[in-house]
Amino acid sequence: MILAQTQLNLRNFQLRRRFVHRLSRIYQPLTLAPSGSKPKLQSSPVSCRSHHLMLENGLIQNAGHGTYHYLPLGQRSIGKLVQLIDEEMDALGNCQRVELSTLIAQNLMQATGRWSKMGPELFQLNDRQDRTFCLGPTHEEPITDLLGSHPKISHKRLPLRLYQITKKYRDEPRPKLGLLRAREFLMKDLYSFDSSIESAKCTYEIGRASCRERV
C-alpha cells in the first residue's frame, strides 16, 4: 500500500515537473514595470488595465500604431476563447461557422453606401488589374452577397445562422484601449437570416443571453 502510494506520488511529481519544463520553454517576453510607476511600454502609453497586463505578461507585443503581435500565451488564450464560442454557437442550434474573404470588392460596399460613408476608415488597395478592394472592416455585404448568389432558400431552412471569427481592419485615427480599439483586431460576428422580424429578434435575444452567460 505504501509502495503504491509512493509510486503514485513520484508519478505526479514527474508530470508536474514535465509541465513546468514545458512552460519554461514558452516564448514569453515579460515587461514588468516598477511598482507604483505609470505603465508605458515601448514608447506607447497604455490606456487600460487589460492592455497593460497583456503587454506586461507577454501575451501580445506592439507591432505598430494600433497593431499587435499575438505571442504563444496570447494564442493559447484566444484558442480557449474560440473553443468556448464554438460550443455556445453549437448550443444555439443551426449555427454554422464560415470564414469570409478578407478582401472585399469596392462594388459590394458601394451598393450599401458604406464605401463613401466609412471613407478613410477603410484600408483600400488595388490589384494589378486596377480593381479596388478594402480589407474587411465587417462582413455584412459579403455574407449577403454569398447567400444571394445561390438559389432561393426554403423557409424550412430558416433561421439560417452563420458566424465567423476573423480579423477585421479599420484605420482608426486614434487607436486606444489595446485590442479593444485597434486597427487590426479579432472579432466574432453572427449573421442571421430569418423569415420574420420576430424570428430575427428571437435570434438576437438568444445570442445575447448566450454571450452574457459564458462569454
Solvent accessible surface area in square Angstrom, and as a share of the most:
residue,aa,sasa,rsa
1,M,194,0.87
2,I,146,0.74
3,L,126,0.63
4,A,60,0.46
5,Q,87,0.39
6,T,76,0.44
7,Q,105,0.47
8,L,93,0.46
9,N,79,0.40
10,L,99,0.49
11,R,116,0.42
12,N,57,0.29
13,F,104,0.43
14,Q,78,0.35
15,L,78,0.39
16,R,146,0.53
17,R,164,0.60
18,R,124,0.45
19,F,98,0.41
20,V,93,0.53
21,H,103,0.46
22,R,131,0.48
23,L,72,0.36
24,S,83,0.53
25,R,185,0.67
26,I,31,0.16
27,Y,135,0.51
28,Q,67,0.30
29,P,45,0.28
30,L,101,0.50
31,T,58,0.34
32,L,123,0.61
33,A,31,0.24
34,P,103,0.65
35,S,121,0.78
36,G,87,0.84
37,S,50,0.32
38,K,177,0.75
39,P,40,0.25
40,K,130,0.55
41,L,11,0.05
42,Q,101,0.45
43,S,103,0.66
44,S,42,0.27
45,P,102,0.64
46,V,20,0.11
47,S,61,0.39
48,C,33,0.20
49,R,173,0.63
50,S,55,0.36
51,H,9,0.04
52,H,23,0.10
53,L,64,0.32
54,M,44,0.19
55,L,9,0.05
56,E,24,0.11
57,N,53,0.27
58,G,1,0.01
59,L,40,0.20
60,I,5,0.03
61,Q,57,0.25
62,N,25,0.13
63,A,49,0.38
64,G,39,0.38
65,H,120,0.54
66,G,9,0.08
67,T,37,0.22
68,Y,24,0.09
69,H,100,0.45
70,Y,43,0.16
71,L,18,0.09
72,P,53,0.33
73,L,41,0.20
74,G,4,0.04
75,Q,104,0.46
76,R,124,0.45
77,S,54,0.35
78,I,39,0.20
79,G,41,0.39
80,K,147,0.62
81,L,87,0.43
82,V,27,0.15
83,Q,109,0.49
84,L,37,0.19
85,I,16,0.08
86,D,42,0.22
87,E,77,0.34
88,E,18,0.08
89,M,3,0.01
90,D,110,0.57
91,A,83,0.64
92,L,32,0.16
93,G,30,0.29
94,N,72,0.37
95,C,18,0.11
96,Q,89,0.40
97,R,115,0.42
98,V,40,0.23
99,E,144,0.64
100,L,24,0.12
101,S,73,0.47
102,T,57,0.33
103,L,82,0.41
104,I,2,0.01
105,A,31,0.24
106,Q,52,0.23
107,N,97,0.50
108,L,40,0.20
109,M,0,0.00
110,Q,97,0.43
111,A,89,0.69
112,T,83,0.48
113,G,34,0.33
114,R,58,0.21
115,W,28,0.10
116,S,94,0.60
117,K,169,0.72
118,M,30,0.13
119,G,16,0.15
120,P,124,0.78
121,E,56,0.25
122,L,9,0.05
123,F,64,0.27
124,Q,93,0.41
125,L,72,0.36
126,N,80,0.41
127,D,47,0.24
128,R,226,0.82
129,Q,112,0.50
130,D,108,0.56
131,R,138,0.50
132,T,31,0.18
133,F,42,0.17
134,C,0,0.00
135,L,46,0.23
136,G,0,0.00
137,P,0,0.00
138,T,10,0.06
139,H,2,0.01
140,E,76,0.34
141,E,12,0.05
142,P,20,0.13
143,I,2,0.01
144,T,80,0.47
145,D,74,0.38
146,L,67,0.33
147,L,26,0.13
148,G,65,0.63
149,S,84,0.54
150,H,110,0.49
151,P,117,0.74
152,K,186,0.79
153,I,41,0.21
154,S,56,0.36
155,H,123,0.55
156,K,192,0.81
157,R,149,0.54
158,L,39,0.19
159,P,38,0.24
160,L,12,0.06
161,R,19,0.07
162,L,15,0.07
163,Y,9,0.04
164,Q,0,0.00
165,I,18,0.09
166,T,16,0.09
167,K,73,0.31
168,K,0,0.00
169,Y,40,0.15
170,R,61,0.22
171,D,45,0.23
172,E,21,0.09
173,P,91,0.57
174,R,179,0.65
175,P,24,0.15
176,K,97,0.41
177,L,65,0.32
178,G,3,0.03
179,L,41,0.20
180,L,135,0.67
181,R,101,0.37
182,A,1,0.01
183,R,56,0.20
184,E,37,0.16
185,F,28,0.12
186,L,69,0.35
187,M,54,0.24
188,K,53,0.22
189,D,15,0.08
190,L,46,0.23
191,Y,22,0.08
192,S,42,0.27
193,F,50,0.21
194,D,33,0.17
195,S,65,0.42
196,S,51,0.33
197,I,124,0.63
198,E,127,0.57
199,S,29,0.19
200,A,43,0.33
201,K,129,0.55
202,C,67,0.40
203,T,7,0.04
204,Y,136,0.52
205,E,80,0.36
206,I,66,0.33
207,G,9,0.09
208,R,108,0.39
209,A,46,0.36
210,S,9,0.06
211,C,52,0.31
212,R,184,0.67
213,E,140,0.63
214,R,130,0.47
215,V,77,0.45
